[in-house]
Amino acid sequence: MSVTHRWIAILVGLTLLLSGCGSARTAPTQPPPTLTLTPFSTPLPTVATSEPFGTERRPYRIVIVPPENSDSTTTRFRTYLNTQTGRVFEVVVLSPAEALAALCSGTPVIGIVDGWTMVSAAAQGCASPTLAIERGSGARRGRGYRADIIASSELRIANLTGLGGRSFCRVEAAEIVGWVLPAMLIRTFQIDPVTILKEVRPVANNDVLVKEVANAQCVGAIPAGTLAGFIVPGIQRITAAVSVIATTPELPYGGVVVTTATPKAIADQVTRLLKDLPTSLEGLIDAEAFVDTSASDIAAMVTLLREAGITTP
């Protein structure tokens, strides 16, 4: 099952988704000890020594949720980190659920993860984002997924509660924008999107979807900010014929998160190295660039996750 589908199963289901030492003194003279029948002394328990993180016996941990179907190994990236930092790192590839568990383990962990894991770790107070994945180029360059929920202007739908009893057109190849994010936003109105809608009807692509919406055959969702670029025969100005009812927060493509237990110096050093997008990460991430980010950049998506009543694994 793909990374996306693992999360879809969680998000769309109804069970969707925190001696001190005193000063030296001369001991008083004691009488000789009384002999006992015990021939041997009892040994004291062994005192455990705490080895610092960043050593062979206790390496810092990097967890990676790679792109779907990735078969790249972590050896080159681990060698790069060890060489550049002078410390020892363990780099492991995990599923989203495993990565989230590692990030919430209370230990020093840095994650290079997908957007759902990034947001979930922040929502649980386990980790904070430091870098965001950026994809695309020019006007199409972006950091994540946002959806505009649209309807025919003729229907005069003022908010999401007005979607009741209507068909919802969905492009299955674009399930995050086309269904998951809209369904989450609908849930924040204490509405079950599965029961409020007349049906969820698949369509071939966004061009067909916008045409169906413009003709009041259904409502739907498209990538945010793209409505003006659609052309529908017989309609002179699509932005007049179709209205944006609501826009979802942005789900990041993914990025780098750092647990609260990770020393700041280590977090800063690794973040600086990752920002250069080292070639040793090739195949382990899908990104044109890493850009600086912070908790405030994903706060709206964290709020959506909570208000939609979604719990993560």
C-alpha positions in Angstrom: 0.0 0.0 0.0 1.4 3.4 -1.0 2.2 6.2 1.5 -0.8 8.2 0.3 -3.2 5.3 0.5 -2.0 4.3 4.0 -3.0 7.8 5.1 -6.2 7.9 3.1 -7.4 4.8 4.9 -6.9 6.6 8.1 -8.3 10.0 7.1 -11.4 9.0 5.1 -12.7 6.3 7.4 -15.2 7.2 10.0 -12.8 6.2 12.7 -10.3 8.9 11.4 -7.8 10.2 12.7 0.2 13.5 23.1 23.7 14.6 46.2 25.4 16.7 46.3 28.8 15.9 47.9 29.3 17.4 51.3 32.6 19.0 52.4 35.3 16.6 53.4 35.4 15.8 57.2 37.6 13.5 59.3 35.7 10.4 60.2 35.4 9.7 63.9 37.3 6.8 65.3 35.2 3.7 65.4 35.7 0.5 67.4 36.9 -2.5 65.5 34.1 -4.3 63.6 32.5 -7.3 65.2 33.2 -10.5 63.2 30.2 -12.2 61.7 29.6 -15.6 60.3 29.4 -14.2 56.7 32.8 -15.1 55.0 32.4 -12.9 51.9 31.2 -9.3 51.4 28.1 -8.6 49.2 29.2 -6.8 46.0 27.6 -3.4 45.3 25.3 -3.2 42.2 26.9 -2.0 39.0 26.4 1.7 38.3 25.3 2.3 34.7 27.3 4.9 32.8 25.4 7.1 30.4 27.2 7.2 27.0 26.5 10.4 25.1 24.5 10.5 21.9 26.5 10.7 18.7 28.7 7.6 19.3 28.8 4.2 17.8 27.0 2.7 20.8 24.4 5.5 20.9 24.0 7.2 17.5 21.7 10.0 16.7 18.8 8.7 14.7 17.5 10.0 11.4 14.2 8.5 10.1 13.1 8.8 6.5 9.8 8.3 4.8 10.9 7.9 1.2 8.8 8.4 -2.0 6.6 5.6 -3.1 8.5 2.8 -4.8 11.9 4.1 -3.7 14.6 1.5 -3.5 17.5 3.8 -2.6 19.7 2.9 0.4 20.8 5.2 3.2 24.5 4.2 3.3 25.8 7.2 1.3 23.6 9.7 3.3 24.8 8.2 6.6 28.4 8.4 5.6 27.8 12.0 4.5 26.3 13.0 7.9 29.0 11.2 9.9 31.8 12.9 7.9 30.4 16.4 8.0 29.4 16.4 11.7 32.1 14.3 13.3 29.3 12.4 15.0 27.7 9.0 14.5 24.2 8.8 12.9 21.8 5.9 12.3 19.7 6.4 9.3 16.6 4.2 8.8 13.7 4.1 6.3 10.3 3.7 8.0 6.6 3.8 7.2 4.7 6.9 8.2 3.3 5.2 11.2 6.7 3.9 12.3 8.3 7.3 11.7 5.6 9.0 13.8 6.2 6.5 16.6 9.9 7.2 16.5 9.4 11.0 16.5 7.1 10.6 19.6 9.5 8.3 21.5 11.0 11.1 23.6 14.5 10.6 22.2 16.7 12.7 19.9 15.3 12.0 16.4 15.3 14.0 13.2 12.8 13.0 10.5 12.7 13.6 6.8 9.1 12.7 6.4 5.9 13.1 4.3 3.4 15.9 5.0 0.9 13.8 7.1 3.7 12.6 9.4 5.0 16.2 9.6 1.7 17.6 10.7 0.8 14.7 13.0 4.1 15.0 14.9 3.5 18.7 15.4 -0.1 18.1 16.4 1.0 15.7 19.1 3.7 18.1 20.3 6.5 15.6 19.5 8.5 17.5 16.9 8.7 20.9 15.1 9.4 21.5 11.4 12.7 23.2 10.3 12.7 22.6 6.5 9.9 22.2 4.0 10.0 20.4 0.7 9.5 22.6 -2.4 8.5 21.2 -5.8 7.9 22.6 -9.2 9.3 25.7 -10.9 8.2 29.2 -11.7 4.5 29.8 -11.1 4.0 26.2 -10.3 6.6 26.1 -7.5 5.0 25.2 -4.2 5.3 23.6 -0.8 2.1 21.5 -0.6 -1.5 20.8 -1.4 -4.4 23.2 -1.0 -7.9 22.7 -2.4 -10.6 25.2 -3.5 -14.1 23.8 -3.0 -16.2 25.0 -5.9 -19.8 25.2 -6.9 -21.9 26.8 -9.7 -22.6 30.5 -8.9 -26.2 29.9 -9.8 -26.6 27.7 -6.7 -25.7 30.6 -4.4 -24.0 28.3 -1.9 -22.6 30.5 0.9 -20.7 27.9 2.9 -20.0 24.2 3.2 -23.3 23.4 4.9 -24.9 24.3 1.6 -23.3 21.2 0.0 -26.0 18.9 1.5 -27.8 16.7 -0.9 -25.5 17.5 -3.8 -23.3 15.3 -5.9 -19.6 15.7 -5.4 -17.3 15.2 -8.4 -13.9 13.8 -7.6 -10.8 13.1 -9.6 -9.5 9.9 -8.2 -5.9 10.6 -9.4 -5.9 13.7 -7.3 -7.4 12.3 -4.1 -5.7 14.6 -1.6 -6.9 17.8 -3.3 -10.0 16.3 -4.8 -11.4 14.6 -1.7 -9.3 14.2 1.4 -8.7 17.8 2.3 -12.3 18.9 1.4 -13.7 16.1 3.4 -11.6 17.1 6.4 -12.8 20.8 6.1 -16.4 19.7 5.9 -15.9 17.7 9.1 -14.9 20.9 10.9 -18.6 21.9 10.6 -19.6 18.8 12.5 -20.9 17.3 9.3 -20.2 13.8 8.0 -19.2 14.3 4.3 -20.2 10.7 3.5 -23.8 11.2 4.6 -24.4 14.9 3.7 -23.6 14.4 0.1 -26.0 12.8 -2.4 -23.1 10.9 -4.0 -19.3 11.0 -4.7 -19.0 10.7 -8.5 -15.7 10.0 -10.2 -14.7 12.1 -13.2 -11.7 11.8 -15.6 -9.8 15.0 -14.8 -10.1 18.6 -13.5 -11.3 20.0 -16.9 -14.3 17.7 -16.8 -14.8 18.5 -13.1 -14.9 22.2 -13.7 -17.3 21.8 -16.7 -19.7 19.7 -14.6 -19.5 22.2 -11.7 -20.1 25.2 -14.1 -23.2 23.4 -15.4 -24.5 22.8 -11.8 -24.2 19.0 -12.2 -22.1 18.7 -9.1 -19.8 20.4 -6.7 -16.1 19.6 -6.3 -12.6 20.6 -5.5 -9.5 21.7 -7.5 -6.0 22.9 -6.7 -6.3 26.2 -5.0 -5.8 29.3 -7.1 -6.3 27.5 -10.5 -9.9 28.3 -11.3 -9.2 31.2 -13.6 -7.1 29.0 -15.8 -9.9 26.6 -16.8 -11.7 27.0 -20.1 -15.3 25.7 -20.5 -17.0 26.0 -23.9 -19.9 28.5 -23.9 -18.7 30.2 -20.7 -16.9 33.5 -21.2 -15.6 34.0 -17.7 -15.3 30.9 -15.6 -14.7 32.8 -12.3 -18.2 34.4 -12.7 -19.9 31.1 -13.5 -18.1 29.2 -10.7 -17.6 30.3 -7.1 -15.0 29.2 -4.6 -16.9 28.2 -1.5 -13.9 27.6 0.8 -10.2 26.9 0.6 -8.4 24.3 2.8 -5.2 24.9 4.7 -2.1 23.7 3.0 -0.9 20.1 3.6 2.9 20.3 3.1 4.5 17.9 0.7 6.9 17.0 3.6 10.1 18.2 5.2 12.4 17.9 8.1 11.2 17.7 11.7 13.2 17.7 14.9 12.0 16.2 18.2 12.0 18.2 21.4 14.7 15.9 22.8 17.2 16.7 20.1 20.0 19.1 21.2 19.6 22.5 19.4 23.2 22.4 18.2 22.7 19.1 16.5 19.3 20.1 15.0 20.8 23.3 13.6 23.9 21.5 12.1 21.8 18.8 10.4 19.3 21.3 9.2 22.1 23.4 7.5 23.5 20.3 5.8 20.1 19.2 4.6 19.2 22.6 3.2 21.9 22.2 0.6 20.0 19.1 -0.6 23.1 16.7 -0.7 23.3 14.3 -3.6 23.4 11.4 -1.1 19.7 12.0 -0.5 18.9 11.2 -4.1 16.0 8.7 -4.3 15.2 9.2 -0.6 13.2 12.4 -1.1 11.1 14.0 -3.8 12.1 17.7 -3.8 13.5 20.4 -5.9 14.6 22.3 -2.8 14.4 22.5 1.0 13.3 25.8 2.3 13.2 27.2 5.9 9.9 26.7 7.7 8.6 26.8 11.2 5.6 25.6 13.3 3.6 28.7 12.3 3.7 27.6 8.7 1.8 24.4 9.3 -0.4 25.7 12.2 -3.5 26.0 10.1 -3.2 22.4 8.9 -2.5 21.2 12.5 -5.7 23.0 13.6 -7.7 21.3 10.7 -6.4 17.9 11.8 -7.6 18.5 15.3 -10.9 20.2 14.4 -11.8 17.5 11.9 -11.6 15.0 14.8 -8.8 13.0 13.2 -6.5 10.9 15.2 -3.2 9.5 13.9 -1.8 6.0 14.3 
